[in-house]
Every structure is written in structure tokens, then in C-alpha cells.
Amino acid sequence: MANNNSAQTHDHQYESHTKRIWTVFIILSVVTLVEVILGIIKPDFLMHTYFVSLKLINWIFILLTVYKAYLITWAFMHMETEKKGLRRSVVWTAIFLIIYLVFVLLTEGDYVYEVLNRGHVAWDF
């Protein structure tokens, strides 16, 4: 005996996501354009203002890059249609790993710079 329940559960209408794709494309393009313009112009106040041993312009690049990664994950990996628990486990894990990686890189990079800058070790490696 055939079970007709499977035919009933998969009966839904196809909906086009063309508008959503173009919206995400435009947002990603604008954010990338802002990054490129900041990289070309390099405003003095962003280049000479430091926050946690890093220029403010670098923090802006980091935040814009994390935003783009989040938007790509949200839209193109279909996280917006998933259950809240799965969304949180994927997105929060990635955000915490990125924050941890940035913290470790900045802390260790600053330490290495200070050691080499004080002359404890030569720069010729």
C-alpha cells in the first residue's frame, strides 16, 4: 500500500528569491565600496587614532568584514529561515571565534612588536 502523506507534505509553491539576492548583492557592494574608499583615502583621524593598539581604520575594516561574513552566512547559507537554535549555534560560534582570533592576534602581535622594537631580538629573521 502506498503512503500518500509524502506527496501532501512536499506540496508547496516555488518562490523566487531574485529580489533578496539583488538586495544582498547591493548591500555587499556598498560595504565593499566603503572599504575600498577608506583604503584609498586613508583619513588622517582614522590613521592616527589608536584603539587597543590598533589604528581605528583597521577596526573599521575588521567590523565591516565581519558584517559581510555575517550577511553572506545569513542570506546565502539560508540561516534566516532556520530555527533559532541552529542560527544561534552557527552565528554565535563564528562571532566568538572571530573575536577570540582578533584578540589573540592583536595581543601576540603587540608583544612581538614590543620585543623586537626594544632590541631584545633582531628584526632579521
VEXDREN-576246 format. One line per 4 residues: number of its first residue (from 1); their letters; for each residue x, y, z of C-alpha. Coordinates in Angstrom, 2 decimals. Example, Ala and Ser with C-alpha at 12.3 -4.5 7.8 and 13.67 -1.06 7.14 Angstrom:
<rolums>
1) as) 12.30,-4.50,7.80 ~ 13.67,-1.06,7.14
</rolums>
This chain:
<rolums>
1) mann) 0.00,0.00,0.00 ~ 1.35,3.35,-0.97 ~ 1.53,6.15,1.51 ~ 0.17,9.44,0.13
5) nsaq) 1.34,11.54,3.07 ~ 4.72,12.26,1.45 ~ 3.02,13.85,-1.56 ~ 0.99,16.10,0.70
9) thdh) 3.94,17.29,2.80 ~ 6.04,18.35,-0.20 ~ 3.31,20.30,-1.94 ~ 4.39,23.94,-1.72
13) qyes) 4.83,26.78,-4.15 ~ 8.17,27.89,-5.53 ~ 9.00,31.47,-4.67 ~ 11.69,33.45,-6.41
17) htkr) 14.49,34.93,-4.33 ~ 15.80,37.20,-7.06 ~ 14.91,40.38,-5.15 ~ 16.60,39.09,-2.00
21) iwtv) 19.75,38.14,-3.93 ~ 19.97,41.58,-5.53 ~ 19.39,43.29,-2.17 ~ 22.21,41.34,-0.56
25) fiil) 24.43,41.97,-3.59 ~ 23.83,45.73,-3.36 ~ 24.49,45.81,0.41 ~ 27.72,43.81,-0.01
29) svvt) 28.78,46.09,-2.88 ~ 28.17,49.24,-0.83 ~ 30.11,47.88,2.16 ~ 32.97,46.82,-0.13
33) lvev) 32.93,50.25,-1.79 ~ 33.20,51.91,1.65 ~ 36.17,49.66,2.45 ~ 37.90,50.49,-0.84
37) ilgi) 37.29,54.24,-0.45 ~ 38.62,54.19,3.12 ~ 41.63,52.19,1.93 ~ 42.39,54.71,-0.82
41) ikpd) 41.67,57.94,1.08 ~ 43.01,56.85,4.49 ~ 41.62,59.74,6.55 ~ 44.19,61.17,8.97
45) flmh) 41.96,60.95,12.04 ~ 41.42,57.23,11.39 ~ 45.10,56.59,10.65 ~ 46.40,58.34,13.78
49) tyfv) 43.75,57.31,16.30 ~ 44.54,54.09,18.15 ~ 42.19,51.77,19.99 ~ 43.61,48.69,21.74
53) slkl) 46.98,49.07,19.98 ~ 45.40,49.14,16.53 ~ 44.56,52.01,14.21 ~ 40.90,52.92,14.12
57) inwi) 40.76,52.33,10.36 ~ 41.82,48.71,10.93 ~ 39.00,48.25,13.43 ~ 36.57,49.61,10.85
61) fill) 37.89,47.12,8.27 ~ 37.55,44.25,10.77 ~ 33.97,45.19,11.67 ~ 32.92,45.65,8.04
65) tvyk) 34.46,42.30,7.10 ~ 32.68,40.53,9.97 ~ 29.42,42.19,8.88 ~ 29.88,40.97,5.31
69) ayli) 30.65,37.42,6.52 ~ 27.53,37.51,8.72 ~ 25.36,38.76,5.84 ~ 26.67,36.09,3.47
73) twaf) 26.02,33.39,6.06 ~ 22.58,34.78,6.85 ~ 21.39,35.11,3.26 ~ 23.23,32.57,1.13
77) mhme) 23.50,29.77,3.66 ~ 19.78,30.25,4.37 ~ 20.22,30.91,8.09 ~ 17.30,33.36,8.09
81) tekk) 14.84,30.52,7.51 ~ 16.33,28.11,10.06 ~ 15.22,27.59,13.64 ~ 16.53,29.98,16.27
85) glrr) 18.74,27.38,17.97 ~ 20.59,26.46,14.79 ~ 21.03,30.10,13.81 ~ 22.47,30.96,17.18
89) svvw) 24.80,27.97,17.27 ~ 26.25,28.78,13.84 ~ 26.37,32.58,14.03 ~ 27.38,32.97,17.67
93) taif) 30.12,30.36,17.37 ~ 31.58,32.16,14.35 ~ 31.36,35.56,16.05 ~ 33.04,34.33,19.23
97) liiy) 35.78,32.61,17.24 ~ 36.43,35.76,15.23 ~ 36.55,37.90,18.38 ~ 38.92,35.41,20.01
101) lvfv) 41.14,35.27,16.92 ~ 41.33,39.07,16.70 ~ 42.15,39.29,20.43 ~ 44.92,36.69,20.19
105) llte) 46.41,38.21,17.04 ~ 46.42,41.71,18.49 ~ 47.83,40.62,21.84 ~ 50.57,38.41,20.42
109) gdyv) 51.35,40.80,17.57 ~ 51.77,43.69,20.00 ~ 54.02,41.57,22.23 ~ 56.22,40.51,19.31
113) yevl) 56.43,44.11,18.11 ~ 57.47,45.36,21.56 ~ 60.13,42.64,21.93 ~ 61.59,43.38,18.51
117) nrgh) 61.27,47.15,18.92 ~ 63.20,47.17,22.23 ~ 66.07,45.33,20.60 ~ 65.82,42.08,22.55
121) vawd) 65.77,40.17,19.27 ~ 66.97,41.26,15.84 ~ 64.47,42.06,13.08 ~ 66.42,39.95,10.54
125) f) 64.52,36.68,10.58
</rolums>
